[in-house]
Amino acid sequence: MSSIVGMSWDKLMVRMACYGQRRHKTSLPKYRPLQCAAKLSVAGGTDAMQDTCKRRYFFNPAFEIYGGVGGLYDYGPVMTAININALNLWRSHFVLEESMLEIATTCLTPEDVFISSGHVQRFNDVMTKDIETGECFRLDTYLAQYCARRLNDPHEEMDAETRSALRDVEQRVAIMGEEEMAATVTRFGIRSPKGNALQPPFRFNLMFQTQIGPEGQQKGYLRPELAQGIFMNFKKMYDFNGGRMPFAGAAVGSAFRNEIAPRGGLVRLREFQLAEIEHFMNPNDKDHPKFGDVRDLEVPLWPREQQEATEDPILLTLGEAVDIGMVDNPTLAYFMGRVYLYLKALGAVHVRFRQHRSNEMAHYATDCWDAELLCSGGWLECVGIADRSCYDLEVHSARTGKDMTAFETYAEPQEERTVERKCNKAAIGKAFKGDAQRVLHHLQHELSAAECQTMQQVLDTGMAVQATVDGGLEVDITPEMVRFEQVTKKVTGRAFTPSVIEPSFGIGRILWCVLEQVYYIRESSLAALGDKSQPSKDKRAVFALPAAIAAYKVMVCPLMVKDNIMPHVRQIAAAFARHGIAYKVDDTGVPIGKRYARTDELGVPFCVTVDPTTDEDGTVTIRERDSCEQVRVPKAEVVPCIQTLCAEARQWQDLKAQYPLHEAAAVQAVGIQR
Amino acid sequence: MSSIVGMSWDKLMVRMACYGQRRHKTSLPKYRPLQCAAKLSVAGGTDAMQDTCKRRYFFNPAFEIYGGVGGLYDYGPVMTAININALNLWRSHFVLEESMLEIATTCLTPEDVFISSGHVQRFNDVMTKDIETGECFRLDTYLAQYCARRLNDPHEEMDAETRSALRDVEQRVAIMGEEEMAATVTRFGIRSPKGNALQPPFRFNLMFQTQIGPEGQQKGYLRPELAQGIFMNFKKMYDFNGGRMPFAGAAVGSAFRNEIAPRGGLVRLREFQLAEIEHFMNPNDKDHPKFGDVRDLEVPLWPREQQEATEDPILLTLGEAVDIGMVDNPTLAYFMGRVYLYLKALGAVHVRFRQHRSNEMAHYATDCWDAELLCSGGWLECVGIADRSCYDLEVHSARTGKDMTAFETYAEPQEERTVERKCNKAAIGKAFKGDAQRVLHHLQHELSAAECQTMQQVLDTGMAVQATVDGGLEVDITPEMVRFEQVTKKVTGRAFTPSVIEPSFGIGRILWCVLEQVYYIRESSLAALGDKSQPSKDKRAVFALPAAIAAYKVMVCPLMVKDNIMPHVRQIAAAFARHGIAYKVDDTGVPIGKRYARTDELGVPFCVTVDPTTDEDGTVTIRERDSCEQVRVPKAEVVPCIQTLCAEARQWQDLKAQYPLHEAAAVQAVGIQR
């Protein structure tokens, strides 16, 4: 069994048996373990990438001129366009492809909704304060840092017991309650960074609260997720969909969490954009008609058993993962596959799926996988894909009394035995007068089917039956008062509360990770010319973004600002505008090599350059970002060339085969030409 | 002068003189008055249109299962798609066309920003409460309703003085302060709808307030507009734009106003979507290079003088309006023209521009025009286009001390006379010891250029000059201590605070009005067949939305669900998905005529129907929504046909000329075929 690496045979047999029970499969796929780096090593260091972003105004702290507000960022023009493109891709990849019902719901939400969903009671972090300064900390993070610091301190000598206790805290802090955290603080005598005592831990709700309306009586919150807004609309969507199941609702919008410790970059913000899908289905049928499309897709999975055994993630096809019951059902796996393809289309390189461990999942969740992307801070949860069962619709239905069910029509009508209760109201009224209603209610609603049957057997003998009506009233029921008949009815279907699969996308986080993953630094001009002894002064950053999400698809550059060149530039720019291709013109007096470098920094995949030759023979050059190669193309063919390249209907290789290579390109590529 | 209707010759001469001063034009354009309806008469009544919207789930009250929250609405799938399409059109019409810098800023805003902008002090409504029930009213609305009710009551007899007083209140209530409103309540003895006394009026701030961060010390608001977020980023955008002026920032997003009296429909909501542009320019140069593109566009204008004279709006070209100084400057007029074209592209039929009267405008605004759309409630402000001067950037700069200027390079360097102040620190230090710094400061910064010149004249004689330093210290300045030299410097430019033109779009309001304006009810089937005596039972609603914003461009219908039909349907649907054309399939068993009617209700411009003929000769029918005509088209040509029709590259007439008319269409069109 050499192919099964990193897992003992015994464990495998146990798991196989366990999975076997669920799916009745016995053949076990080969486990293909996958080494994952713990952190992304960003070219030139994380700071280099962040510097490029800051310098080129991808994003910056909001309200910076007022000193900024933690956890709030603005997007500049490049990031705004990337964000819009990522959402458009999301819409075509998910909404259009699956005929989902995209709706738009509000950020402001009345308190009642979040009481039902459990957010008012449970959406909180454990916090503590420095008793002197009042500074606040998220206690789980603070404890984790404390443990890591002591465990990694080479100067600290500690006994085995303390070391083991610290390790235990580090591993379990994410699931500790506030009492246990308080005990930990006491046990280790933990103090604030300033050396002061800490206040007893308390829970802080992460939702922003406000008042709706002038009376100030309606408490409201800003939504911390989009899901509840979609659940509110379940019945409307179900009707709009003609009562057909399954179907999915989708929404895109802002969400808000009053984070105690917002992180730098776009990783943990107080206001951020989510895109969420709620796929409603029959809990008895979690197959998906299109699962076949992704069945053979091989993806990196980190199931909970591997995590618990501190073993590496593995490569499996989604079909294998479903067959052995590792992923709970085909619909969940289908969405994992679609999410994987979406992330790849955005340009993500390092993606894996981590299964939630049992103690991480909400009690109602059946199975949950996070799509994680590698970034400089480690593996980051970017998309959560959860089977939330029927929980949400049920709690809202319970609290509002509103019907939140769908109706399933049986393939064939089914027979159902039931009791018909024929009461003689006149006889009952005459016998019981003012108590008649209570007696009637008892006969019609309180008696079980079995009790009816028993009573009828007695009545059939002609005798009366003594019955105790609700409230303790004892009455005699005579045969003339009631007749219970056993009947068989044809039933065509049943109402059920749908089960929900929820893929939830943190768009900002995804884009942050993609930016880190596609960032690289081009060999400097000198190094590229062979003189590697020279230090490369001229670090040129490139974002290798796919054309689909790049802010601008093409930069239009006049080689120089001259009268025989600028009319061509304006003409080409107008043609791009007319065809809806996002372009930018760089007609600054900066040398062309530098302008190419600045274009690369924005992730623009192509440059079109107008030079004196354009005026002579009507050709321009097209430059490809990553190879720095250029071809000469007739002006009239520029728009279709860029269009097909961006749509990936044509590759750069095809263009090179069709058009002559531009000679100066090799030199310009490394930025020598000034 | 018969062409000048509705305005006296005297008034015209006065205005001409007044405008002449501003623009030095003497020829007056012909005034072309325009009768505007006061309210839109919606086909079948407003309720019919709202019923259709509700029935087809265009939008519905948010949190309806919890009883709803006033002023919060959710968009269903159709409206969500229309909204996205309207924003995409906005982006290509404005952002792409003008190379604007679109950015994305946060809803959460710290208090300081809105103190600077004046929102904390001034963004409020006057309110009152029923003293018994605590029910709240917006007092201006309540007073207006009170006046209208009494003035229109045929049973009430009132003297001329009271009538005139009520009329006066009705007209001026929008600009009354709370004292005057209180006096009005007292004068007329106005009580609550329940007949109780009213509390004294008070101001209620319309911004939603919250706390940012766990310490609860940072007060924050949800933005009531996007403008401030754009102003925060001015300097970043200016740098990103390479320091070039003019340029525009743009943003799209949610805004929030805690309205006291939210209205039904989408007219006045508590959470709504805005799209805003801030065009930054040199206050000395408000020309626009592309003004020529809209100069000859004739638009309905309602200038303030016409309003004050209770005269009709007029038709003028934007060129005429600028030439006579009616619209303040070409950039403002350019944006009015672009806004007009955008609204027309969305399908708006009734549009006019109303100029703000002097008492409506903010003190800093130079000129302001609202694009109004006609709806069942009257003319509704949907886009505000204001020249806000330099106000916003100046207040933020004043409060933060941050530079918010742009730099203007003069065409030619200009000479500027200035004084160079050469101080001998050693001599000053020796003479004044501890006071030396104060003396130095006086010489270098406190003396004006003229004072320096006078002082130098005395010093040139060799005498000392007595000077009074800040704080009252008297000192003698000797010739050896200082020398003031008059120098002439070449100055290449100057820093200035840009002026701002702000077009601000209420997207929800625009769409609401467009829906009302394009809604119509088709002649019933019977009436269309000539039997007009029959009442039309079968009212068929149509939204004549342009393809550009319709939620679905095409509905794909199998004539019947059969094995020789469904494969074609799936194939055509897949082709639409592949080409990114939003489509929907209606394969319910409902008769085709009914399905067409349902499609019309959603505003879908085209239907493709697969029938048994498709399987025989490979053709399908394409149906056009408004004419109900159908042509037969080969299946392979369906996608390009729909594509070019939607892009308006081809008209329906062209298709009719090219392809045979479908015979059954005339009957199906009116829904007879069952």
Interface residues (C-beta under 8 A of the other chain):
Chain A: R56 Y57 N60 A62 F63 E64 I65 Y66 V69 G70 L72 Y73 D74 Y75 G76 P77 M79 T80 A81 N83 I84 R91 S92 L96 E97 S99 L101 E102 I103 A104 T105 T106 C107 L108 T109 P110 D112 V113 M127 G134 C136 F204 F208 Q209 T210 Q211 I212 G213 P214 E215 Q218 G220 L222 G229 M232 N233 K235 K236 M237 D239 F240 G242 G253 S254 F256 N258 I260 R270 E271 H396 T400 K402 A577 G580 A582 K584 V585 T588
Chain B: R56 Y57 N60 A62 F63 E64 I65 Y66 V69 G70 L72 Y73 D74 Y75 G76 P77 M79 T80 A81 N83 I84 R91 S92 L96 E97 S99 L101 E102 I103 A104 T105 T106 C107 L108 T109 P110 D112 V113 M127 G134 C136 F204 F208 Q209 T210 Q211 I212 G213 P214 E215 Q218 G220 L222 G229 M232 N233 K235 K236 M237 D239 F240 G242 G253 S254 F256 N258 I260 R270 E271 H396 T400 K402 A577 G580 A582 K584 V585 T588
